[in-house]
């Protein structure tokens, strides 16, 4: 699993670099007003994207990883996704007509909606289920690379958010076309409408509901800021979050390897499942803790580098939201274990609890405390999810998580001591990375020799 995670991690690192450049391009060319409109539209569109899938791709990749013929799985999943697509497009069209929003936001949502069929036809999950992780990694790079290229070509200084929406939609179709080509002899679904479609949708519903819950605590705050606060505050909060989201997605990238592999082990009742989860937790926490501490200390130079001085108010929410890297990375291994064990309802319950906490607190706090309240609410919500996932995997997590925290503690403390005196300079970032790596190698937190041996 280590080598596959390394491949995916390197691809996501490239994607992260592309994503940061993309953010810089969009923020500087659109300005706070246009950037805020785009981010509000993306937060709204997160829900149609979830409804097009409703957990079907996770269900499908898990079945393929467990040995089910991909042709049979595709014949069930793709018609179900296309059915959901039609229903989602109808609801979206009705919403655009009935809900009173600005003409600019409505137009941006229409352009982004053109990308929904691309989401429904994306074949990445088939490749992931077959454990072809190199191709999965390539698709990740194509996604952000095509977004960046399209933005550089289509978005000019002073443009409105519509041009950026067009660039993102073109990139969505590019990614889907790439995934279908790489899937090779990906069978075309033969089935017409039938009872198997609602049955398939119902099977994926717990996973889909969990995805909706997760989307709520990643986007509901942005939508409420757009309702109760100014467009500029949406832009500042989104700027802080958009730097962190690609880092959070690295944990999801690990899931593209971990879920199929753990599903394979669980299906065979392999005794090594617990060991694999423990090692995974250790690796994730080892990188998450220094990213959170270092990011909180160097927030100002990071925001200035990516967005420029216009976005300096994003520093404060960034310093809070960066701690979500610790909560998400800490729960990831246990979430993957729950999914591999088929405990979809418990996974849903954890995500739903986080969403309910997030919605309730945000409705109370955002009108009063704005983006800082939204940031604090995000951390509270994710701690709720972490607590439940740890409890429901306590046969592994009660030992694995404290051990992982102990491993990461000393290198992170030394890194913080090095960074603190120069925290307002960009030099703090490479200095902190070098300090952490040296101490982690010296203390054995990073087992350099064994890692090199595994890669040979």
ABEGO torsion letter per residue (X at the ends): XAAAAAAAAAAAAAAAAAAAAAAAAAAAAAEAAAAAAAAAAAAAAAAAAAAAAGGAAAAAAAAAAAGBBAAAAAAAAAAAAAAAAAAAAAAAAAAAAABBBBAAAAAAAAAAAAAAAAAAABAAAAAAAAGBAAAAAAAAAAAAAAAAAAAAAABBBGBBAAAAAAAAAAAAAAAAAAAAAAAEBBBBBABBBBAAAAAAAAAAAAAAAAAAAAAAAAAAAAAAAAAABBAAAAAAAAAAAAAAAAAAAAAAAAAAAAAAAAAAAAAAGBAAAAAAAAAAAAAAAAAAAAAAAAAAAAAAAAAAAAAEAAAAAAAAAAAAAAAAAAAAAAAAAAAAAAAAAGBAAAAAAAAAAAAAAAAAAAAAAAAAAEAAAAAAAAAAAAAAAAAAAAAAAAAAAAAAAAAAAAAAAAAAAAAAAAAAAAAABAAAAAAAAAAAAAAAAAAGABBAAAAAAAAX
